[in-house]
Amino acid sequence: MRLRNILKDRKGHSTPLTIALILGLLLLICAISEFFRLGIIVQGVRDGLQQAVITVATTNYDETYNGLREGYSGGYALSGESWQENLDYDDVYYRLDNLLGTTEAGGYHMKEVKGGYEYRLSGLSVDIVNAPLTPGSADDNFEADARITIEIPLSFGWDTLPPFTMEIRTKSAYMPKF
């Protein structure tokens, strides 16, 4: 009731309320646009990481293909009278740098922009889980699991807020189709 009277009043008492409402809406729009910016960057890095990990899984095809005829899809090689794991980890950072346009600097792989960086990547870990040597269930496939930490400085907050940091994880599997 009181708000309605303030809005109907013609003496200018609603001017501060109108300004506060507009500033609040602008702040909300800035926060929402920053949220979408972060989401787009993280999705792009996740897609690049996934493509690099798929490459790791497919570069192991020559190791895993040898046993497909017998029904095994693991990366093993006969060494004397025993089987040894034969895996290729590839260079995922190199592939990420080519895909995302990042460069290595100070222990990070950064996407540089004028006056700083858009995001930086660190802590890449690629774990390859080899399929068992003997056939088991269909769930036991050759898998490559990758994790990387992304750090994105926030443009909303003018350097008073800490950068957004999260771990991105993706998995790729190689399994025979027959």
C-alpha positions as CSV (number, residue, x, y, z in Angstrom):
1,M,0.0,0.0,0.0
2,R,2.8,2.4,0.9
3,L,4.7,1.5,-2.2
4,R,1.7,2.2,-4.3
5,N,1.4,5.7,-2.8
6,I,5.1,6.4,-3.4
7,L,4.7,5.4,-7.0
8,K,1.6,7.5,-7.5
9,D,3.2,10.5,-5.8
10,R,4.1,13.2,-8.3
11,K,6.6,15.1,-6.1
12,G,9.7,13.0,-7.2
13,H,9.8,10.6,-4.2
14,S,9.9,7.6,-6.5
15,T,13.1,8.7,-8.3
16,P,15.5,7.1,-5.8
17,L,13.4,3.9,-5.9
18,T,13.5,3.9,-9.7
19,I,17.3,4.4,-9.8
20,A,17.8,1.6,-7.3
21,L,15.6,-0.7,-9.3
22,I,17.5,0.1,-12.5
23,L,20.9,-0.4,-10.9
24,G,19.7,-3.7,-9.3
25,L,18.5,-4.9,-12.8
26,L,21.9,-3.9,-14.3
27,L,23.7,-5.8,-11.6
28,L,21.6,-8.9,-12.2
29,I,22.1,-8.8,-15.9
30,C,25.9,-8.5,-15.4
31,A,25.9,-11.5,-13.1
32,I,23.8,-13.6,-15.5
33,S,26.1,-12.7,-18.4
34,E,29.2,-13.6,-16.4
35,F,27.6,-16.9,-15.5
36,F,27.0,-17.6,-19.2
37,R,30.5,-16.6,-20.1
38,L,32.0,-19.0,-17.6
39,G,29.7,-21.8,-18.9
40,I,30.8,-21.2,-22.5
41,I,34.5,-21.2,-21.7
42,V,34.2,-24.4,-19.5
43,Q,32.2,-26.2,-22.2
44,G,34.7,-25.3,-24.9
45,V,37.6,-26.5,-22.8
46,R,35.7,-29.7,-21.9
47,D,35.1,-30.3,-25.6
48,G,38.7,-29.8,-26.4
49,L,39.8,-32.1,-23.6
50,Q,37.3,-34.7,-24.7
51,Q,38.7,-34.6,-28.3
52,A,42.3,-34.9,-27.0
53,V,41.4,-37.9,-24.9
54,I,39.5,-39.5,-27.8
55,T,42.7,-39.1,-29.7
56,V,44.6,-40.9,-26.9
57,A,42.2,-43.8,-27.1
58,T,42.3,-44.0,-30.9
59,T,46.2,-43.8,-31.0
60,N,46.2,-47.0,-29.0
61,Y,44.2,-48.8,-31.7
62,D,47.3,-50.6,-32.9
63,E,48.0,-51.9,-29.4
64,T,44.4,-53.0,-28.8
65,Y,43.7,-54.2,-32.3
66,N,46.2,-57.1,-32.1
67,G,44.0,-59.1,-29.8
68,L,40.6,-58.3,-31.3
69,R,40.6,-61.5,-33.4
70,E,40.7,-63.6,-30.3
71,G,38.1,-61.4,-28.5
72,Y,40.5,-59.4,-26.4
73,S,40.7,-55.6,-26.7
74,G,43.5,-54.8,-24.2
75,G,46.8,-53.2,-25.1
76,Y,49.2,-56.0,-24.5
77,A,52.3,-57.3,-26.3
78,L,54.0,-60.7,-25.9
79,S,57.4,-60.3,-24.3
80,G,59.1,-63.6,-24.1
81,E,56.6,-65.9,-22.5
82,S,54.5,-63.3,-20.7
83,W,52.2,-60.5,-21.7
84,Q,53.2,-56.9,-20.9
85,E,51.0,-53.8,-21.1
86,N,51.7,-51.8,-24.2
87,L,50.1,-48.4,-23.9
88,D,50.6,-45.0,-25.6
89,Y,49.7,-41.9,-23.5
90,D,50.3,-39.4,-26.4
91,D,50.9,-35.7,-25.6
92,V,47.5,-34.4,-24.5
93,Y,48.8,-30.9,-23.6
94,Y,50.2,-30.6,-27.1
95,R,46.9,-31.5,-28.6
96,L,45.0,-29.1,-26.2
97,D,47.3,-26.3,-27.2
98,N,46.6,-26.9,-30.9
99,L,42.8,-27.2,-30.3
100,L,42.3,-24.4,-27.9
101,G,45.0,-22.0,-29.0
102,T,46.7,-22.0,-25.6
103,T,50.4,-21.5,-24.9
104,E,52.6,-22.7,-22.1
105,A,53.8,-20.1,-19.6
106,G,54.8,-20.5,-16.0
107,G,53.6,-24.0,-15.4
108,Y,50.2,-23.2,-17.0
109,H,48.7,-23.5,-20.4
110,M,47.0,-20.1,-21.0
111,K,44.6,-18.6,-23.5
112,E,46.1,-15.1,-23.6
113,V,44.1,-12.0,-24.2
114,K,45.1,-8.3,-24.1
115,G,46.1,-7.4,-20.6
116,G,46.0,-10.9,-19.1
117,Y,44.5,-14.3,-19.8
118,E,41.1,-15.6,-20.6
119,Y,41.7,-18.9,-18.8
120,R,44.5,-21.1,-17.8
121,L,44.9,-24.9,-17.5
122,S,47.0,-26.9,-15.1
123,G,47.2,-30.3,-13.4
124,L,46.5,-32.5,-16.4
125,S,46.2,-36.2,-15.4
126,V,45.5,-38.9,-17.9
127,D,44.8,-42.4,-16.5
128,I,44.5,-45.3,-18.9
129,V,42.7,-48.4,-17.7
130,N,43.6,-51.3,-19.9
131,A,41.1,-54.0,-20.6
132,P,41.8,-57.3,-18.9
133,L,43.9,-59.8,-20.8
134,T,41.2,-62.4,-20.7
135,P,37.7,-61.8,-21.8
136,G,35.3,-60.7,-19.1
137,S,32.2,-58.6,-19.1
138,A,31.4,-56.1,-21.9
139,D,31.9,-53.3,-19.3
140,D,35.7,-54.0,-19.1
141,N,36.9,-51.8,-22.0
142,F,40.1,-49.9,-22.7
143,E,39.4,-46.5,-21.2
144,A,41.3,-43.2,-21.0
145,D,40.2,-40.9,-18.2
146,A,41.5,-37.3,-18.1
147,R,41.2,-34.5,-15.6
148,I,42.4,-30.9,-15.8
149,T,42.0,-27.8,-13.6
150,I,40.7,-24.6,-15.2
151,E,41.1,-21.2,-13.7
152,I,39.0,-18.3,-15.2
153,P,39.4,-14.7,-13.9
154,L,36.1,-13.1,-13.3
155,S,35.3,-10.0,-15.2
156,F,32.5,-9.2,-12.8
157,G,33.9,-7.9,-9.5
158,W,36.9,-6.0,-10.9
159,D,39.7,-8.1,-9.4
160,T,38.1,-8.2,-5.9
161,L,36.7,-11.7,-6.4
162,P,39.0,-14.7,-6.7
163,P,39.2,-16.5,-10.0
164,F,36.7,-19.3,-10.8
165,T,38.5,-22.6,-10.5
166,M,37.1,-26.1,-11.2
167,E,38.2,-29.6,-12.3
168,I,37.0,-30.8,-15.6
169,R,36.9,-34.5,-16.2
170,T,36.2,-36.6,-19.3
171,K,36.4,-40.2,-20.3
172,S,36.9,-42.0,-23.6
173,A,36.6,-45.7,-24.2
174,Y,37.8,-48.0,-27.0
175,M,35.7,-51.1,-27.4
176,P,35.4,-53.6,-30.3
177,K,32.2,-53.5,-32.3
178,F,32.0,-57.2,-33.0
